[in-house]
């Protein structure tokens, strides 16, 4: 599993408390994440793709991201990673948005 984490985000920090030690922490604002990785996240998310984006962040504000293809959104995220919703748990088959953070704890419950 991978956890896309922004240490400056309180929800992202709260989500860390639910994670087992085996989860890989991705500091996506500091580490370069490829368009292939973003495309994979977008393709595997079982919901409205806009939910994976922070559309009020300045790089996205005023853009109609609903009209973007998955490939275009992935490329946009490589250039503007701040637009990625946070936190996100990539559990392989499932992509979980940690807003509210209980989404993560509920998913990880046995």
N, C-alpha and C positions, 0 to 999 in steps of 0.2 A: 504494500500500500504506500501511497505517496500523499503528502499533505502540503498543499500550496498555502504558504504562511507568509503573512506580513506582520512582523513583530510590533509595528506601530498601531495595529488594529486590536482593540480590546476583545472583539469576538474571536479573532484568530488566536489570541493568547489564551482565551478561555477554552477554546477547542482543544488546545494542546493537552489539557488536563485529562481528557478522555482517551487519549491515544496510547496504545501499547508501545513499548520501546522499540519494536521492530519497524515502525513506520518511518519511512524516509521523509525528512523535512526538506521541502523545496522553497528556498527564499527567492521566489520568482521575480522580485523587483531587483535583486542583486545578481542572480544567476541568469544567464541567457537561456531562455526556453525556446526551442525551435518551433517553427510553424507546424511541423509534423506532430509534435506533442500536443499543441493547442488543438489541432484538427482532430486528433484522437479523442481528446476531452469532449469537444463539441459533438462529435459523432456518437459517443457513448452516452451522453447525457439524455436521460429519459424525461424530457420536459421542454418547455419553451426556452430556446437558446438565449433569449434576452435575459432570462433569469441568471445566467452565468456571467452577465456583464453589469458593470457599474455605469449605467448610461448617463448619470449626472456628473461623472468625472469630466474635466475640461476637454480631454481629447475626443470624447464621445458626444459631448453636449451639442445638440443641434443636428446630429447625424441620424439618419433613419437606418439604424443597423439591422432592422427587420428585412431590409432589401438586400443585405449582403449574403453572399453564398458562404458556406462553411469555410471554403478555402480563403475567401476574402476576409472573413472574421479572424481566422487563424493568423493571417499575415498582419492584420490590423493589431492583434494582440502582441505579436512579436515586436512591433514598433511602439506599442502603448500598453505595456503590461499592467499599469495601474488600473486599467479598465476591467481586468479580470475580477470577478466577485471573490470575496474572501470571507472566510476560509473555504477551501475546497478539499475534500477527501476523495482521492482516486483509489477506489477499492477494486480496481481491475474491471469487472463487469459493470460496476455501479459508480456513478459520480454523485457525491453528496455535497450539497451546499450547506455550510455550517451557520446559516442564519435562519432560524435560531440555532444556537450551538447544540441544543438538545437533538437536532437532526443527526449529529454525529454520535452522541451517546446512545440514542435509540438504535441506530444502525449497528453499532458495535456490541450491543447487548446479546448475550448468548441465547 
